[in-house]
Amino acid sequence: MSLDTPPTADRHRIALEAFGVPISVEVGSEELLPRVHAILPPGWRPCGSIPKDHRFRLTSRDGVSYRVESPGQSLAGSSDLDVALEILDSELRAFIALAAPDHIFVHAGVVGLGDRAAVIPGPAFSGKTTLVAELVRAGALYYSDDLAALVGDGRIHPYPKPLSIRINGLSQTDHDVAALGGSSGTNAVPVAWIILSQYRQGASWRPYRLSPGDALLTLLSNTAPAQDRPGQSLTALKSAVDGAIALEGERGEAAEVVEHLLELAGGRESAR
């Protein structure tokens, strides 16, 4: 069945807009609606008209196995509803990151320190959430553990989805920022620090400073719409990098990086 098939009486649909992107999610039963609501993008609001190629579906023929359908493709099914919801969550975030007209999304964790932001770019399994969680526990404002939402002047807007903390490096559990004793940022803030860290057991955090050009290339390699909107992406990234301190190095435990970043934010230490 195609995604543009009109909803029937036994289906339920959530229509919304997030970051200027209208989308809908159709589910096969009313019982699934609360589970889908829990994974909707931050800041969403109800929306009426949804283009046919912006419609998603979560279906189950037998109430045991589930299948996610996103625009133009039917993804692999799962016998685990939690796994199916993780797939749907990932697809919704990826779709918005590519289609948001006024924002450039970078795969990065973000925290606010005072009135400035620290950005931690990197793909999945790179340790972004670990550093973000430790910084939040240390008093930083939470902006995102997954996507940095930049506008053209380089400021970052909040994208405060629940933190997806991995257990044993594989399965992940969502945590509200309040459970970590923290709170979310509400204002758009400029970028002051860009932190690239690679975990290695036993390593010490001895970073070196990147040039603005290298920092820009690193952010660009983690930018979702870089190929579709290169001009808009470069404008936002150049503004973000301008004046920021970019540091790269191996790290052991996150606490050492957190301590260094807090020292920089407090003006007690120059960048190494």
Buried (B, 14 or more C-beta within 10 A) or exposed (E): EEBEEEEEEEBBBBBBBBBEBBBBBBBBEEEBBEBBEEBBBBBBEEBEEBEEEBBBBBBBEEEEBBBBBBBEEEBEBBEEBEBBBBBBBBBBBBBBBBBBEEBBBBBBBBBBBEEBBBBBBBEEEBBBBBBBBBBBBBBBBBBBBBBBBBBEEBBBBBBBBBBBBBEEEEEBEBBEBEEBEBBBBEEBBBBBBBBBBEBEEEBEBEBEBBEBEBBBEBBBEBBBBBEEBEEBBBBBBBBBBBEBBBBBBBBBBBBBBBBBBBEBBEEEEEEE
